Amino acid sequence: MLIEGEFDSRPVQHIRDFRFLGEAHQPQTAHELALLVGVVLPRSPAWEAEDSLDELGRLASSASLEEVDRILQSRKRIDPTYYIGKGKAAEVGKRAQALGVDLIIFDNDLSPAQMRNLETLTKRRILDRSGLILDIFSRHARSRTSRVQVELAQLNYMLPRLTRQWSHLSRQAGGGATGGMGAAGVRGPGETQLETDRRLVRSRISALSRELKRIDGQMATSRKQRLGQFKVVLVGYTNAGKSTLMHAISGADVLVQDQLFSTLDSTTRALNLDNHRKIFLTDTVGFIKRLPHHLFASFRAPLEETVEADLLLHVVDMSHPHYEAQMATVEQVLAELDVADRPTIVVFNKIDSIGNGDEQEEHADALAAQPDRVAVSALTGVGMENLREKILYYCHREEVTLELRIPQREGRLLSQLHEHAEILEQSYDSDEVHVTVRLDQCWAGRWQLERFTVAELATL
């Protein structure tokens, strides 16, 4: 997300001349070489920093970067000028020069001043965690929606980093100030190139925000069309296997890759879990520790699918050594979305990667006994039948079974019942239809079935 220009005196004339990381950092060879830098602080355990640095390595790989070395430093506090201190920064610069790396990636968010100071000292391009995540998002954005969201997040990230980037540029003359001549009252000091760039970026941010608002409206309309259907949404840490699980449940043609953030766009598929019950299943973008705030804000629209969910499937990579910490991260994001109390099934995925067959079976049996947990392998299909049964269990919790007497003139209502409900019994008497149906409670309310209800039966 660095803007090339810090080592180039040529002015940037227009917003399209800004080259984002996804464009400017395209590798000239097979892969650019990267040096990773992490910090251990007293308030956090060492394993957490090591695990985060491992994750940074996987992020770098997803961005087509090749990790050649990593440095993990213990510090009592963050240095406001160089983040890791001037002496350590100089050491990192020498190490980067010896290894011939193209850029240094920090496993933390750097301030614009820290990034600039580090670049000056190390003579290498500097990238922080947020910038790397944004680069990956820009590579994987395919739909118009995700492209707008990514560009908006990029510009919000870039705006404060324009500060003093082009301090060498003189002010541009104001209107009528050419050669000291011009109309009275219109001469002025003009504006610096930096001020021009800021204005252009803010203008583009405003345009993208309007576009995103329009997209939000379209997505809200699409969600209204699914009103009355049971909605299941997959959530989880990035690379937990949500897209693979989506494919295993629905057979949907969704992108399945062993990469972080391979899925950015929400994908919704309608499917029948049995002969009568139709649900909508949605795959969403994965969560991650320290997700940049501006990125979370930009991707609020697809996450609204989570807000509308009747049931969440929290997919967990059970093979990860610290999957409990990843679960906590997801739960924190769900709390920010105000859906922490939504009915949830925790799906412990990748059980095929744990121990031998007996151990896998032991895990699966222990979790299957709990209504809100299940162990599966989305790749091999182990445990998938248990998962479908648990989803159906939650579906049936939202259902009512009614005995109705409906006049035959209510043909439209009878047609809707056959389309959206399960007909358990049906008979005809004079001009009435006697029918026993099982259906979602929201349909019963929408159609005002209390007018025709003889009795409400225990749900079968």
LUMTIKE-413890 format. One record per residue (C-alpha): chain; z, y, x. Coordinates in pm, whole numbers, plus 50000, padded with zeros to 5 digits. Layout:
<nodes>
(node "A"; (Z; Y; X))
...
</nodes>
This chain:
<nodes>
(node "A"; (50000; 50000; 50000))
(node "A"; (49986; 50223; 50303))
(node "A"; (49720; 50489; 50283))
(node "A"; (49502; 50493; 50588))
(node "A"; (49504; 50846; 50719))
(node "A"; (49828; 50870; 50912))
(node "A"; (49638; 50797; 51233))
(node "A"; (49318; 50961; 51106))
(node "A"; (49285; 51338; 51092))
(node "A"; (49007; 51336; 50834))
(node "A"; (49128; 51475; 50498))
(node "A"; (49121; 51265; 50184))
(node "A"; (48906; 51457; 49938))
(node "A"; (48946; 51256; 49615))
(node "A"; (49166; 50991; 49463))
(node "A"; (48890; 50734; 49501))
(node "A"; (48906; 50790; 49877))
(node "A"; (49261; 50656; 49889))
(node "A"; (49243; 50301; 50018))
(node "A"; (49520; 50079; 49889))
(node "A"; (49658; 49782; 50077))
(node "A"; (49447; 49541; 49875))
(node "A"; (49137; 49718; 50010))
(node "A"; (49242; 49864; 50343))
(node "A"; (49419; 49553; 50467))
(node "A"; (49147; 49301; 50402))
(node "A"; (49149; 49071; 50704))
(node "A"; (48868; 49106; 50953))
(node "A"; (48918; 48746; 51067))
(node "A"; (49041; 48447; 50872))
(node "A"; (49391; 48595; 50840))
(node "A"; (49570; 48904; 50957))
(node "A"; (49876; 48832; 51166))
(node "A"; (50218; 48946; 51044))
(node "A"; (50568; 48974; 51187))
(node "A"; (50847; 48943; 50928))
(node "A"; (51173; 49137; 50955))
(node "A"; (51489; 49078; 50752))
(node "A"; (51844; 49213; 50756))
(node "A"; (52179; 49042; 50694))
(node "A"; (52444; 49279; 50558))
(node "A"; (52819; 49208; 50539))
(node "A"; (52820; 49205; 50158))
(node "A"; (52569; 48917; 50133))
(node "A"; (52576; 48565; 50285))
(node "A"; (52341; 48478; 50571))
(node "A"; (52172; 48197; 50373))
(node "A"; (52067; 48449; 50109))
(node "A"; (51887; 48665; 50368))
(node "A"; (51727; 48355; 50523))
(node "A"; (51613; 48230; 50183))
(node "A"; (51472; 48574; 50101))
(node "A"; (51284; 48580; 50432))
(node "A"; (51140; 48235; 50352))
(node "A"; (51022; 48378; 50022))
(node "A"; (50870; 48676; 50204))
(node "A"; (50676; 48426; 50415))
(node "A"; (50535; 48266; 50101))
(node "A"; (50449; 48610; 49964))
(node "A"; (50265; 48689; 50288))
(node "A"; (50072; 48364; 50259))
(node "A"; (49974; 48453; 49901))
(node "A"; (49836; 48780; 50040))
(node "A"; (49622; 48590; 50296))
(node "A"; (49846; 48693; 50585))
(node "A"; (49949; 48459; 50864))
(node "A"; (50312; 48472; 50973))
(node "A"; (50344; 48441; 51350))
(node "A"; (50714; 48519; 51392))
(node "A"; (51020; 48649; 51210))
(node "A"; (51325; 48850; 51311))
(node "A"; (51654; 48843; 51120))
(node "A"; (51905; 49108; 51225))
(node "A"; (52273; 49136; 51128))
(node "A"; (52386; 49492; 51063))
(node "A"; (52698; 49659; 50929))
(node "A"; (52492; 49923; 50750))
(node "A"; (52134; 50036; 50702))
(node "A"; (52004; 50297; 50944))
(node "A"; (51869; 50593; 50739))
(node "A"; (51599; 50676; 50996))
(node "A"; (51462; 50339; 51112))
(node "A"; (51635; 50099; 50869))
(node "A"; (51717; 49856; 51152))
(node "A"; (51809; 50120; 51411))
(node "A"; (51588; 50283; 51675))
(node "A"; (51668; 50033; 51950))
(node "A"; (51592; 49730; 51733))
(node "A"; (51280; 49899; 51596))
(node "A"; (51153; 49952; 51950))
(node "A"; (51226; 49586; 52026))
(node "A"; (51033; 49481; 51715))
(node "A"; (50742; 49700; 51824))
(node "A"; (50729; 49536; 52168))
(node "A"; (50743; 49192; 52007))
(node "A"; (50459; 49284; 51771))
(node "A"; (50249; 49410; 52063))
(node "A"; (50313; 49093; 52266))
(node "A"; (50211; 48872; 51971))
(node "A"; (49912; 49086; 51881))
(node "A"; (50016; 49117; 51519))
(node "A"; (49836; 49351; 51279))
(node "A"; (50132; 49457; 51069))
(node "A"; (50510; 49429; 51037))
(node "A"; (50655; 49336; 50699))
(node "A"; (51013; 49425; 50605))
(node "A"; (51195; 49210; 50350))
(node "A"; (51341; 49523; 50192))
(node "A"; (51218; 49844; 50034))
(node "A"; (51175; 50124; 50288))
(node "A"; (51188; 50494; 50215))
(node "A"; (50870; 50693; 50290))
(node "A"; (51043; 50851; 50591))
(node "A"; (51160; 50514; 50728))
(node "A"; (50810; 50372; 50692))
(node "A"; (50656; 50670; 50869))
(node "A"; (50913; 50663; 51152))
(node "A"; (50866; 50289; 51206))
(node "A"; (50488; 50321; 51218))
(node "A"; (50514; 50601; 51474))
(node "A"; (50756; 50405; 51694))
(node "A"; (50597; 50057; 51673))
(node "A"; (50231; 50169; 51661))
(node "A"; (50177; 49903; 51394))
(node "A"; (50116; 49920; 51021))
(node "A"; (50441; 49881; 50827))
(node "A"; (50470; 49715; 50488))
(node "A"; (50780; 49665; 50276))
(node "A"; (50856; 49403; 50011))
(node "A"; (50739; 49615; 49718))
(node "A"; (50413; 49700; 49891))
(node "A"; (50345; 49333; 49962))
(node "A"; (50416; 49234; 49601))
(node "A"; (50183; 49508; 49480))
(node "A"; (49911; 49380; 49713))
(node "A"; (49944; 49029; 49570))
(node "A"; (49931; 49168; 49218))
(node "A"; (49615; 49364; 49299))
(node "A"; (49450; 49046; 49431))
(node "A"; (49541; 48842; 49122))
(node "A"; (49475; 49105; 48854))
(node "A"; (49178; 48982; 48651))
(node "A"; (49195; 49130; 48303))
(node "A"; (49160; 49498; 48215))
(node "A"; (49526; 49503; 48111))
(node "A"; (49663; 49369; 48437))
(node "A"; (49434; 49595; 48642))
(node "A"; (49563; 49902; 48461))
(node "A"; (49922; 49786; 48509))
(node "A"; (49872; 49718; 48879))
(node "A"; (49697; 50047; 48950))
(node "A"; (49969; 50238; 48768))
(node "A"; (50238; 50062; 48971))
(node "A"; (50043; 50128; 49292))
(node "A"; (50017; 50500; 49222))
(node "A"; (50385; 50530; 49131))
(node "A"; (50464; 50354; 49458))
(node "A"; (50224; 50573; 49654))
(node "A"; (50318; 50916; 49514))
(node "A"; (50646; 50969; 49706))
(node "A"; (50482; 50826; 50018))
(node "A"; (50234; 51113; 50030))
(node "A"; (50513; 51338; 50156))
(node "A"; (50415; 51500; 50487))
(node "A"; (50148; 51235; 50548))
(node "A"; (49896; 51512; 50618))
(node "A"; (50118; 51789; 50753))
(node "A"; (49846; 51876; 51007))
(node "A"; (49614; 52002; 50734))
(node "A"; (49599; 52376; 50674))
(node "A"; (49609; 52535; 50334))
(node "A"; (49284; 52557; 50145))
(node "A"; (49184; 52905; 50046))
(node "A"; (49243; 53010; 49689))
(node "A"; (48970; 53132; 49458))
(node "A"; (48792; 53442; 49583))
(node "A"; (48958; 53430; 49923))
(node "A"; (48647; 53361; 50126))
(node "A"; (48619; 53586; 50429))
(node "A"; (48886; 53816; 50296))
(node "A"; (48660; 53924; 50008))
(node "A"; (48679; 53845; 49640))
(node "A"; (48797; 53971; 49304))
(node "A"; (49136; 54136; 49293))
(node "A"; (49422; 53922; 49169))
(node "A"; (49260; 53584; 49239))
(node "A"; (49319; 53561; 49613))
(node "A"; (49608; 53343; 49718))
(node "A"; (49732; 53099; 49978))
(node "A"; (49563; 52813; 49792))
(node "A"; (49713; 52468; 49808))
(node "A"; (49758; 52218; 50087))
(node "A"; (49565; 51893; 50091))
(node "A"; (49898; 51721; 50019))
(node "A"; (49943; 51925; 49700))
(node "A"; (49585; 51845; 49598))
(node "A"; (49644; 51474; 49653))
(node "A"; (49967; 51483; 49454))
(node "A"; (49794; 51657; 49166))
(node "A"; (49513; 51402; 49164))
(node "A"; (49757; 51110; 49174))
(node "A"; (49969; 51255; 48891))
(node "A"; (49657; 51312; 48684))
(node "A"; (49549; 50953; 48734))
(node "A"; (49901; 50827; 48649))
(node "A"; (49888; 51023; 48321))
(node "A"; (49548; 50877; 48233))
(node "A"; (49660; 50522; 48310))
(node "A"; (49984; 50570; 48113))
(node "A"; (49779; 50672; 47808))
(node "A"; (49553; 50371; 47855))
(node "A"; (49854; 50140; 47886))
(node "A"; (50003; 50287; 47568))
(node "A"; (49677; 50209; 47387))
(node "A"; (49685; 49855; 47523))
(node "A"; (50047; 49821; 47405))
(node "A"; (49931; 49906; 47053))
(node "A"; (49657; 49643; 47064))
(node "A"; (49899; 49379; 47188))
(node "A"; (50149; 49472; 46916))
(node "A"; (49872; 49423; 46657))
(node "A"; (49793; 49079; 46801))
(node "A"; (50161; 48982; 46781))
(node "A"; (50173; 49089; 46415))
(node "A"; (49887; 48850; 46341))
(node "A"; (50110; 48567; 46467))
(node "A"; (50400; 48672; 46244))
(node "A"; (50543; 48371; 46065))
(node "A"; (50445; 48123; 46335))
(node "A"; (50704; 47974; 46568))
(node "A"; (50660; 48143; 46907))
(node "A"; (50762; 47970; 47231))
(node "A"; (50750; 48169; 47557))
(node "A"; (50765; 48030; 47911))
(node "A"; (50978; 48234; 48150))
(node "A"; (51104; 48160; 48499))
(node "A"; (51103; 48245; 48865))
(node "A"; (50760; 48282; 49022))
(node "A"; (50605; 47950; 49129))
(node "A"; (50850; 47747; 48918))
(node "A"; (50555; 47568; 48757))
(node "A"; (50514; 47758; 48429))
(node "A"; (50135; 47744; 48426))
(node "A"; (50137; 47372; 48512))
(node "A"; (50384; 47315; 48227))
(node "A"; (50167; 47522; 47994))
(node "A"; (49874; 47298; 48077))
(node "A"; (50085; 46982; 48035))
(node "A"; (50209; 47083; 47688))
(node "A"; (49894; 47238; 47545))
(node "A"; (49607; 47117; 47759))
(node "A"; (49512; 47485; 47793))
(node "A"; (49270; 47586; 48065))
(node "A"; (49506; 47814; 48261))
(node "A"; (49509; 47896; 48630))
(node "A"; (49729; 47653; 48823))
(node "A"; (49787; 47739; 49189))
(node "A"; (50066; 47674; 49437))
(node "A"; (50105; 48046; 49504))
(node "A"; (50354; 48314; 49413))
(node "A"; (50235; 48533; 49124))
(node "A"; (49921; 48330; 49055))
(node "A"; (49963; 48429; 48687))
(node "A"; (49976; 48797; 48587))
(node "A"; (49832; 48797; 48236))
(node "A"; (50008; 48653; 47935))
(node "A"; (49819; 48353; 47801))
(node "A"; (49886; 48235; 47444))
(node "A"; (49766; 47907; 47293))
(node "A"; (49817; 47761; 46946))
(node "A"; (49899; 47391; 46936))
(node "A"; (50040; 47124; 46708))
(node "A"; (50348; 46945; 46838))
(node "A"; (50317; 46688; 46561))
(node "A"; (50095; 46643; 46257))
(node "A"; (50253; 46933; 46070))
(node "A"; (50417; 47180; 46308))
(node "A"; (50200; 47450; 46467))
(node "A"; (50346; 47675; 46737))
(node "A"; (50223; 47950; 46968))
(node "A"; (50296; 47887; 47335))
(node "A"; (50280; 48180; 47580))
(node "A"; (50284; 48182; 47960))
(node "A"; (50410; 48502; 48126))
(node "A"; (50430; 48658; 48471))
(node "A"; (50696; 48509; 48696))
(node "A"; (51013; 48692; 48796))
(node "A"; (51139; 48751; 49149))
(node "A"; (51440; 48897; 49327))
(node "A"; (51435; 49273; 49374))
(node "A"; (51129; 49320; 49154))
(node "A"; (51025; 49684; 49207))
(node "A"; (51141; 49899; 48915))
(node "A"; (50803; 50070; 48873))
(node "A"; (50636; 49729; 48867))
(node "A"; (50876; 49600; 48603))
(node "A"; (50811; 49913; 48395))
(node "A"; (50432; 49876; 48423))
(node "A"; (50446; 49511; 48315))
(node "A"; (50673; 49578; 48019))
(node "A"; (50382; 49523; 47777))
(node "A"; (50316; 49153; 47851))
(node "A"; (50692; 49095; 47873))
(node "A"; (50717; 49211; 47511))
(node "A"; (50591; 48862; 47429))
(node "A"; (50933; 48747; 47547))
(node "A"; (51106; 48990; 47311))
(node "A"; (50912; 48845; 47017))
(node "A"; (50989; 48482; 47108))
(node "A"; (51169; 48243; 46873))
(node "A"; (51242; 48011; 47166))
(node "A"; (51237; 48058; 47542))
(node "A"; (51158; 47781; 47788))
(node "A"; (51332; 47882; 48111))
(node "A"; (51138; 47686; 48374))
(node "A"; (51336; 47610; 48692))
(node "A"; (51204; 47464; 49018))
(node "A"; (51469; 47194; 49059))
(node "A"; (51340; 47109; 49407))
(node "A"; (51429; 47453; 49544))
(node "A"; (51749; 47443; 49752))
(node "A"; (51886; 47756; 49581))
(node "A"; (51749; 47718; 49231))
(node "A"; (52081; 47840; 49083))
(node "A"; (52022; 48182; 49245))
(node "A"; (51670; 48191; 49103))
(node "A"; (51810; 48107; 48760))
(node "A"; (52052; 48398; 48792))
(node "A"; (51763; 48634; 48876))
(node "A"; (51571; 48526; 48566))
(node "A"; (51879; 48561; 48347))
(node "A"; (51930; 48914; 48480))
(node "A"; (51573; 49012; 48386))
(node "A"; (51614; 48856; 48040))
(node "A"; (51931; 49062; 47996))
(node "A"; (51733; 49378; 48083))
(node "A"; (51485; 49280; 47811))
(node "A"; (51776; 49229; 47564))
(node "A"; (51682; 48866; 47500))
(node "A"; (51964; 48694; 47689))
(node "A"; (52099; 48559; 47358))
(node "A"; (51763; 48415; 47246))
(node "A"; (51757; 48036; 47188))
(node "A"; (51664; 47885; 47525))
(node "A"; (51580; 47544; 47666))
(node "A"; (51628; 47522; 48043))
(node "A"; (51343; 47308; 48175))
(node "A"; (51425; 47167; 48519))
(node "A"; (51077; 47111; 48657))
(node "A"; (50944; 46923; 48964))
(node "A"; (51191; 46638; 48922))
(node "A"; (50930; 46418; 49095))
(node "A"; (51021; 46602; 49420))
(node "A"; (51388; 46502; 49406))
(node "A"; (51513; 46181; 49570))
(node "A"; (51392; 45838; 49466))
(node "A"; (51307; 45700; 49124))
(node "A"; (51666; 45605; 49038))
(node "A"; (51797; 45952; 49122))
(node "A"; (51524; 46114; 48917))
(node "A"; (51602; 45893; 48620))
(node "A"; (51973; 45971; 48653))
(node "A"; (51905; 46345; 48648))
(node "A"; (51669; 46311; 48351))
(node "A"; (51916; 46105; 48146))
(node "A"; (52206; 46342; 48217))
(node "A"; (52009; 46647; 48107))
(node "A"; (51839; 46481; 47809))
(node "A"; (52179; 46440; 47643))
(node "A"; (52212; 46820; 47619))
(node "A"; (52013; 46994; 47343))
(node "A"; (51937; 47297; 47562))
(node "A"; (51837; 47121; 47886))
(node "A"; (51570; 46879; 47997))
(node "A"; (51428; 46750; 48327))
(node "A"; (51052; 46709; 48358))
(node "A"; (50764; 46686; 48598))
(node "A"; (50484; 46898; 48457))
(node "A"; (50258; 46749; 48724))
(node "A"; (50316; 46378; 48648))
(node "A"; (50420; 46406; 48281))
(node "A"; (50772; 46261; 48327))
(node "A"; (51010; 46391; 48058))
(node "A"; (50742; 46573; 47860))
(node "A"; (50810; 46375; 47542))
(node "A"; (51178; 46474; 47559))
(node "A"; (51074; 46837; 47594))
(node "A"; (50847; 46821; 47287))
(node "A"; (51129; 46668; 47083))
(node "A"; (51367; 46946; 47186))
(node "A"; (51111; 47213; 47094))
(node "A"; (51069; 47047; 46754))
(node "A"; (51447; 47044; 46712))
(node "A"; (51454; 47423; 46747))
(node "A"; (51151; 47456; 46521))
(node "A"; (51326; 47266; 46245))
(node "A"; (51635; 47486; 46277))
(node "A"; (51424; 47773; 46145))
(node "A"; (51295; 47572; 45848))
(node "A"; (51401; 47529; 45488))
(node "A"; (51306; 47255; 45243))
(node "A"; (51240; 47380; 44890))
(node "A"; (51160; 47221; 44557))
(node "A"; (50920; 47453; 44375))
(node "A"; (50753; 47485; 44034))
(node "A"; (50442; 47699; 44076))
(node "A"; (50195; 47797; 43798))
(node "A"; (49848; 47669; 43875))
(node "A"; (49713; 48024; 43841))
(node "A"; (49889; 48098; 44172))
(node "A"; (49599; 47939; 44357))
(node "A"; (49625; 48163; 44661))
(node "A"; (49994; 48080; 44710))
(node "A"; (49925; 47707; 44675))
(node "A"; (49650; 47739; 44936))
(node "A"; (49885; 47922; 45176))
(node "A"; (50149; 47651; 45134))
(node "A"; (49899; 47383; 45226))
(node "A"; (49794; 47586; 45532))
(node "A"; (50135; 47691; 45668))
(node "A"; (50386; 47442; 45527))
(node "A"; (50443; 47070; 45525))
(node "A"; (50392; 46927; 45177))
(node "A"; (50645; 46649; 45127))
(node "A"; (50578; 46576; 44757))
(node "A"; (50339; 46712; 44497))
(node "A"; (50276; 46640; 44127))
(node "A"; (50126; 46816; 43826))
(node "A"; (50283; 46889; 43487))
(node "A"; (50082; 47080; 43230))
(node "A"; (49996; 47414; 43395))
(node "A"; (50253; 47382; 43675))
(node "A"; (50251; 47221; 44016))
(node "A"; (50576; 47054; 44122))
(node "A"; (50591; 47063; 44500))
(node "A"; (50851; 46994; 44768))
(node "A"; (50773; 47175; 45091))
(node "A"; (50922; 47230; 45435))
(node "A"; (50837; 47563; 45594))
(node "A"; (50962; 47841; 45816))
(node "A"; (51219; 48068; 45653))
(node "A"; (51012; 48380; 45721))
(node "A"; (50723; 48242; 45511))
(node "A"; (50963; 48173; 45225))
(node "A"; (51079; 48534; 45234))
(node "A"; (50732; 48683; 45274))
(node "A"; (50592; 48492; 44977))
(node "A"; (50905; 48552; 44763))
(node "A"; (50935; 48183; 44686))
(node "A"; (51272; 48237; 44520))
(node "A"; (51069; 48312; 44205))
(node "A"; (50957; 47950; 44190))
(node "A"; (51249; 47771; 44358))
(node "A"; (51418; 47494; 44162))
(node "A"; (51643; 47382; 44446))
(node "A"; (51693; 47423; 44817))
(node "A"; (51728; 47082; 44978))
(node "A"; (51886; 46978; 45305))
(node "A"; (51623; 47010; 45579))
(node "A"; (51486; 46667; 45659))
</nodes>
